[in-house]
Amino acid sequence: MGRAMYTARRAAWIAAASALVLGLSACGSGGGTSSGGVAKAGSSFTYWSMWRADEPQAQVLKAAIADFTASTGIKVNVDWIGRDIAKKIGPAIAGHQAPDLWDESNDVVYGSTASAGQALDLSPVLSQQVPGENVPVSSVIPAKYFAMLPKDPNGSNHYLIPYEVAVNGMFFNSADPAVKAAMPTAPTDWNGLLKACSALKAKGTSCIASEGEDPWTNELYFDYLLNGAGVDFNQLANDKSGAAWDNPAVLKAAEEVDQLVKGGDLIPGYDATKYPAQETNWASGKAAFYMDGDYVTSEVSKEVPATWQMSAMLPPTATTPDVGLFGFAIPRQAKNVSAAEQFIDFFMQKKEMSGIATTALNITPRTDIPAPADLADAQKLLSAPSVRLPFDGMAGDWSPKVLDENYLNLWHGQLTPQQFVAACKAAQVSYWQTQG
């Protein structure tokens, strides 16, 4: 996984959501219910997965499916669809061809099914027992992962049961002597980060590597700075008057971003390169920090030397980590709900879900499953009392139409902070005027 997947996934769920809405008048609202019943041995259900058959997550799920069938006698008819699932689920629901179970990221599940009332409320699953552990599912999946999700039309945020968690942050090699000298402890304010950057530059190391043409990873600095200032990004973006951009905290965040640009803290040439040029430079030690999702650790695992100690931190002042979830969902049209729910319960076992960490090398929502070594520090970020969606859940086409170009112009030093705020405010007013 990587930033390309995130971009493609967002576009896919917008398209899927449109297809779903267009088909609702023909297909109705579906009739599945979550009853907590027990399926009989010899029964079966259909499962569509976002993973390709050759991916590590699929290997983990295949093993769990084999264990589940051996334990219950319930057959799982699985289709390893891959990322195209985001394009197919909406039309499948509209055409009454929905699977009984599918998995994807929280944004795809919400955008392509839950937001239209087409995802089953899985609250009853949380009260069901994890097989062999004598505890309910709710005791092994922290409630904060549901609390951050937007609610569906029926007021539920339990339309997805996660088995994998991803966190966004600033990744770095804490074993690097230059980093140790420049940053003996994590900075607690923005000036502390700027001082660390200055110390790194004095030793001939760039502070931050940036894929200059990628708005999403670079906008995370702005997102986190607003979080530290107590500004909800989603509320900022949804202000149809644009007045929210007049908040002094918004301009201050833009000014702090501008300090990185004007201070020369971004790796030289960043504004004329595309992925993976600067990720490669970071992995080779030419810059100390790289902002991205935690998937970056696996992306560079074969590039970095064995002496690396992968660490992660949030930008100074940020209080709540940006998190994405991958997990199970059940369409309301599902015909075999009980069997699908039983598989969800089964996979919540520590012995089954552990493969997400040991084989797929990712973080699980279970706090008793240690993350792989390269993500141990990232897992510590998830110990925060609460978590949130990137950009506080702002999605759809707002970002490409309002923020992305203006932010890259700020990031490239072509707009002042004041000009950036004014440009975003004007673009936002125009955007909402076209939304009906």
PARO-513346 format. One line per 5 residues: number of its first residue (from 1); their letters; for each residue x, y, z of C-alpha. Coordinates in Angstrom, 2 decimals. Layout:
BEGIN
NUM) A) X Y Z  ...
***
This chain:
BEGIN
1) MGRAM) 0.00 0.00 0.00  1.04 3.58 -0.50  -0.12 7.07 -1.32  -1.15 6.02 -4.83  -3.56 3.53 -3.31
6) YTARR) -5.10 6.21 -1.11  -5.68 8.51 -4.10  -7.17 5.75 -6.22  -9.32 4.51 -3.36  -10.80 7.95 -2.69
11) AAWIA) -11.72 8.38 -6.36  -13.16 4.89 -6.47  -15.50 5.34 -3.53  -16.80 8.64 -4.93  -17.70 6.80 -8.12
16) AASAL) -19.14 3.86 -6.19  -21.23 6.12 -3.99  -22.68 7.84 -7.07  -23.55 4.50 -8.64  -25.14 3.32 -5.42
21) VLGLS) -27.30 6.41 -4.99  -28.48 6.20 -8.60  -29.53 2.60 -8.07  -31.32 2.98 -4.74  -34.67 3.86 -6.23
26) ACGSG) -34.63 0.57 -8.07  -33.22 -1.72 -5.40  -34.76 -0.38 -2.21  -32.98 -0.29 1.10  -32.08 -3.94 1.49
31) GGTSS) -33.27 -6.25 4.24  -30.35 -7.74 6.18  -30.43 -7.65 9.95  -27.79 -8.35 12.57  -29.45 -10.89 14.86
36) GGVAK) -26.52 -12.56 16.57  -27.77 -15.95 15.39  -25.61 -19.02 14.84  -25.22 -20.45 11.36  -25.35 -24.21 10.93
41) AGSSF) -22.52 -26.46 9.82  -22.76 -27.01 6.09  -23.98 -23.48 5.43  -21.92 -20.92 3.53  -21.50 -17.23 2.78
46) TYWSM) -19.83 -15.08 0.14  -16.88 -12.82 0.93  -15.28 -10.20 -1.30  -11.84 -9.01 -0.25  -9.91 -5.86 -1.12
51) WRADE) -6.71 -7.91 -1.12  -5.27 -9.78 -4.07  -4.70 -13.47 -3.50  -0.91 -13.03 -3.46  -0.82 -10.25 -0.85
56) PQAQV) 0.26 -10.91 2.76  -3.13 -9.91 4.22  -4.77 -12.47 1.93  -2.43 -15.15 3.24  -3.50 -14.34 6.79
61) LKAAI) -7.17 -14.37 5.86  -6.83 -17.63 3.91  -5.40 -19.32 6.99  -8.23 -17.94 9.12  -10.84 -19.10 6.60
66) ADFTA) -9.41 -22.62 6.68  -9.43 -22.59 10.50  -12.98 -21.22 10.55  -14.36 -23.87 8.21  -12.59 -26.62 10.13
71) STGIK) -14.01 -25.28 13.39  -17.59 -24.51 12.33  -18.24 -26.47 9.15  -19.26 -23.21 7.45  -17.86 -22.72 3.96
76) VNVDW) -16.51 -19.34 2.87  -16.82 -18.57 -0.85  -14.14 -15.90 -1.16  -13.26 -13.72 -4.13  -9.90 -11.92 -3.91
81) IGRDI) -11.00 -8.88 -5.92  -8.29 -6.41 -4.97  -8.66 -2.62 -5.04  -11.34 -2.72 -7.74  -13.73 -3.78 -5.00
86) AKKIG) -14.30 -0.09 -4.27  -15.70 0.34 -7.79  -17.72 -2.88 -7.76  -19.50 -2.85 -4.41  -21.92 -0.01 -5.19
91) PAIAG) -23.11 -1.43 -8.52  -23.33 -4.90 -6.92  -25.67 -3.57 -4.25  -27.71 -1.67 -6.82  -28.02 -4.88 -8.85
96) HQAPD) -28.91 -7.11 -5.88  -25.61 -8.97 -6.26  -23.97 -7.93 -3.00  -21.70 -10.34 -1.11  -22.49 -11.32 2.46
101) LWDES) -19.20 -9.91 3.73  -16.53 -7.62 2.33  -13.51 -5.76 3.62  -12.03 -2.36 2.83  -10.87 0.86 4.43
106) NDVVY) -13.21 2.90 6.60  -13.49 5.68 4.00  -14.53 3.28 1.23  -17.01 1.43 3.43  -18.58 4.70 4.52
111) GSTAS) -18.49 6.45 1.15  -19.76 3.56 -0.94  -22.26 1.90 1.43  -22.74 3.27 4.95  -23.38 6.88 3.93
116) AGQAL) -26.33 5.66 1.84  -27.70 3.42 4.58  -26.55 0.27 2.81  -24.20 -1.09 5.49  -25.47 -3.29 8.28
121) DLSPV) -25.18 -1.98 11.84  -22.70 -4.39 13.43  -23.27 -3.24 17.00  -24.54 -6.73 17.97  -21.21 -8.19 16.83
126) LSQQV) -19.46 -6.18 19.53  -21.42 -8.00 22.22  -20.74 -11.44 20.75  -17.98 -13.59 22.18  -14.52 -13.96 20.71
131) PGENV) -14.23 -17.74 20.29  -12.01 -19.35 22.91  -11.34 -16.10 24.78  -14.58 -15.71 26.77  -14.68 -11.97 26.18
136) PVSSV) -16.89 -9.85 23.90  -15.52 -8.36 20.71  -15.94 -4.92 22.28  -13.23 -5.75 24.82  -10.54 -6.38 22.19
141) IPAKY) -11.38 -3.51 19.77  -10.96 -0.13 21.51  -14.09 2.03 21.33  -12.06 5.02 20.13  -11.77 3.46 16.67
146) FAMLP) -15.54 3.59 16.28  -15.92 6.99 17.94  -13.88 8.68 15.19  -16.09 7.37 12.36  -18.90 9.42 10.82
151) KDPNG) -22.37 8.09 11.54  -24.60 6.58 8.89  -28.18 7.83 8.28  -29.41 5.62 11.13  -26.90 7.08 13.59
156) SNHYL) -24.56 4.09 13.69  -20.77 4.19 13.50  -20.48 0.41 13.87  -20.68 -0.45 10.18  -17.04 -1.63 10.10
161) IPYEV) -15.18 -3.98 12.46  -11.45 -3.25 12.03  -8.62 -5.76 11.91  -5.83 -3.41 10.75  -4.91 0.13 11.77
166) AVNGM) -2.69 2.62 9.93  -1.34 5.83 11.45  0.16 8.89 9.76  3.22 10.58 11.18  6.78 11.80 10.74
171) FFNSA) 9.04 8.79 10.32  12.77 8.89 11.03  15.84 6.84 11.89  16.34 7.37 15.61  19.70 5.55 15.44
176) DPAVK) 21.13 8.27 13.18  23.81 10.15 15.17  22.83 13.42 13.49  19.20 12.97 14.52  20.21 12.03 18.06
181) AAMPT) 22.32 15.16 18.37  19.73 17.46 16.83  16.76 15.97 18.66  17.69 14.23 21.92  14.00 14.27 22.83
186) APTDW) 10.91 14.84 20.71  10.18 18.57 20.34  7.13 19.81 22.21  6.52 22.95 20.15  7.05 24.12 16.59
191) NGLLK) 10.14 26.12 17.46  11.65 22.94 18.85  11.22 21.25 15.48  12.71 24.26 13.69  15.73 24.16 16.02
196) ACSAL) 16.22 20.48 15.30  16.03 21.25 11.58  18.66 23.96 11.94  20.98 21.59 13.81  20.55 18.95 11.10
201) KAKGT) 21.31 21.43 8.33  24.43 22.52 10.19  25.61 18.91 9.96  24.86 18.73 6.25  21.59 16.76 6.50
206) SCIAS) 18.29 18.04 5.14  15.51 18.08 7.70  12.44 16.96 5.75  12.08 14.92 2.58  8.95 15.78 0.61
211) EGEDP) 7.39 14.49 -2.59  6.80 18.00 -3.86  3.92 17.15 -6.19  1.98 15.06 -3.65  -0.56 17.24 -1.87
216) WTNEL) -1.89 14.62 0.56  1.27 13.78 2.51  2.40 17.40 2.57  -1.02 18.64 3.70  -0.70 16.40 6.76
221) YFDYL) 1.57 19.03 8.32  -1.22 21.60 7.99  -3.78 19.07 9.23  -1.76 18.26 12.33  -0.97 21.91 13.06
226) LNGAG) -4.67 22.73 12.96  -5.33 19.79 15.27  -2.79 21.16 17.74  -4.52 24.55 17.57  -7.92 23.02 18.28
231) VDFNQ) -9.30 23.57 14.78  -11.50 20.81 13.33  -10.52 20.47 9.67  -13.89 19.10 8.64  -15.72 22.04 10.20
236) LANDK) -13.29 24.44 8.52  -13.97 22.89 5.12  -17.74 22.73 5.57  -18.19 26.39 6.38  -20.09 27.54 3.30
241) SGAAW) -19.45 31.20 4.09  -15.68 30.67 4.20  -15.50 32.70 7.42  -13.80 29.85 9.27  -10.66 30.62 7.29
246) DNPAV) -10.49 33.97 9.16  -9.66 32.13 12.38  -6.18 33.40 13.42  -5.18 29.81 14.25  -5.60 28.88 10.57
251) LKAAE) -3.25 31.64 9.43  -0.77 30.70 12.17  -0.71 27.10 10.95  -0.06 28.32 7.40  2.73 30.56 8.71
256) EVDQL) 4.33 27.61 10.50  4.23 25.56 7.31  5.79 28.54 5.53  8.63 28.56 8.07  9.69 25.14 6.81
261) VKGGD) 9.64 26.41 3.24  11.36 29.74 3.80  13.83 28.27 6.28  15.16 25.78 3.75  14.11 22.84 5.89
266) LIPGY) 12.78 20.87 2.92  15.22 18.79 0.93  16.63 20.74 -2.06  14.81 20.08 -5.31  11.69 18.72 -3.61
271) DATKY) 9.41 20.99 -5.63  10.44 19.37 -8.93  10.24 15.68 -8.01  7.58 13.02 -7.81  7.24 9.83 -5.78
276) PAQET) 9.37 7.88 -5.00  12.32 10.21 -5.54  12.32 11.80 -2.10  11.25 8.66 -0.28  14.39 7.11 -1.75
281) NWASG) 16.49 10.10 -0.67  15.09 9.80 2.85  15.80 6.08 2.97  19.40 6.76 1.91  19.88 9.24 4.76
286) KAAFY) 19.76 12.47 2.77  16.94 13.83 4.94  15.89 13.06 8.50  12.08 13.09 8.43  9.43 11.83 6.07
291) MDGDY) 5.71 12.44 6.60  3.51 9.58 5.45  1.32 6.68 6.46  2.98 3.86 8.35  3.01 1.77 5.17
296) VTSEV) 6.17 3.69 4.28  8.16 1.43 6.61  7.47 -1.60 4.43  8.02 0.42 1.25  11.62 1.18 2.24
301) SKEVP) 12.37 -2.00 4.19  14.69 -3.30 1.48  16.40 0.07 0.98  17.43 1.01 4.51  20.46 -0.60 6.19
306) ATWQM) 20.07 -2.97 9.12  21.35 -0.26 11.47  18.19 1.79 10.99  15.82 2.11 13.93  12.49 3.17 12.49
311) SAMLP) 10.72 5.65 14.74  7.68 7.88 14.41  6.31 11.02 15.99  3.51 13.49 15.43  4.37 17.07 14.50
316) PTATT) 4.81 19.15 17.66  1.58 20.35 19.34  -0.58 17.73 17.57  -2.65 15.93 20.19  -4.51 13.23 18.26
321) PDVGL) -3.04 10.82 15.69  -4.52 10.51 12.20  -5.71 6.95 11.74  -7.16 4.78 9.00  -8.89 1.44 9.49
326) FGFAI) -9.24 -1.67 7.38  -11.92 -4.13 8.33  -15.09 -6.09 7.70  -18.49 -4.79 6.63  -21.78 -6.48 5.77
331) PRQAK) -24.17 -5.04 3.16  -27.76 -4.68 4.31  -28.78 -6.94 1.44  -26.68 -9.82 2.76  -28.55 -13.13 2.84
336) NVSAA) -26.23 -15.00 5.20  -25.64 -12.49 7.96  -25.19 -14.91 10.85  -22.44 -16.86 9.10  -20.64 -13.66 8.08
341) EQFID) -20.83 -12.31 11.63  -19.47 -15.58 13.00  -16.42 -15.22 10.79  -15.85 -11.68 12.04  -16.01 -12.97 15.63
346) FFMQK) -13.61 -15.77 14.71  -11.03 -13.45 13.15  -11.05 -11.24 16.24  -9.13 -14.00 18.08  -5.59 -13.07 18.97
351) KEMSG) -4.23 -16.20 17.32  -5.93 -15.33 14.01  -5.45 -11.56 13.94  -1.79 -11.81 14.98  -0.92 -12.66 11.38
356) IATTA) -1.70 -9.08 10.41  1.35 -8.11 12.48  3.62 -11.10 11.92  2.89 -11.86 8.25  1.35 -8.69 6.79
361) LNITP) 3.64 -6.53 8.98  0.95 -4.07 9.98  -0.66 -2.89 13.21  -3.85 -4.46 14.53  -6.43 -2.74 16.76
366) RTDIP) -5.78 -5.31 19.50  -3.40 -3.72 22.00  -2.15 -7.16 23.08  -0.70 -7.90 19.64  2.75 -6.27 19.33
371) APADL) 3.40 -4.41 16.10  6.30 -5.50 13.88  9.60 -3.95 14.94  9.54 -1.14 12.37  6.09 -0.06 13.59
376) ADAQK) 6.65 -0.40 17.33  7.04 3.36 17.68  4.03 4.00 15.46  1.96 1.69 17.63  2.86 3.83 20.65
381) LLSAP) 1.21 6.80 18.93  -2.04 4.82 18.97  -2.01 4.70 22.77  -3.43 8.24 22.73  -6.83 8.52 24.46
386) SVRLP) -8.52 9.31 21.17  -7.79 9.03 17.48  -9.22 10.82 14.46  -9.60 10.52 10.74  -7.08 12.41 8.57
391) FDGMA) -8.40 15.92 7.99  -11.10 15.07 10.55  -12.90 13.01 7.94  -13.17 15.63 5.20  -13.55 13.67 1.98
396) GDWSP) -15.08 13.84 -1.48  -13.92 16.35 -4.08  -13.53 19.32 -1.71  -9.79 18.86 -1.36  -8.87 18.78 -5.08
401) KVLDE) -11.16 21.71 -5.77  -10.28 23.90 -2.80  -7.09 22.91 -1.02  -4.64 20.89 -3.11  -3.39 23.40 -5.68
406) NYLNL) -3.38 26.28 -3.21  -1.48 24.23 -0.65  1.15 23.10 -3.13  1.63 26.73 -4.12  2.25 27.54 -0.44
411) WHGQL) 4.49 24.46 -0.09  6.50 25.57 -3.13  6.87 29.12 -1.85  4.64 30.61 -4.54  2.00 31.92 -2.12
416) TPQQF) 2.44 33.71 1.18  0.43 32.37 4.12  -1.96 35.28 3.79  -2.43 34.64 0.07  -2.95 30.94 0.71
421) VAACK) -5.70 31.55 3.27  -7.42 34.07 1.01  -7.23 31.72 -1.99  -8.68 28.79 -0.03  -11.46 30.94 1.38
426) AAQVS) -12.46 32.19 -2.07  -12.27 28.70 -3.58  -14.36 27.27 -0.76  -17.12 29.83 -1.18  -17.24 29.05 -4.90
431) YWQTQ) -17.18 25.32 -4.22  -20.16 25.33 -1.91  -22.11 27.59 -4.25  -21.88 24.83 -6.87  -23.00 22.08 -4.49
436) G) -26.65 23.06 -4.51
***
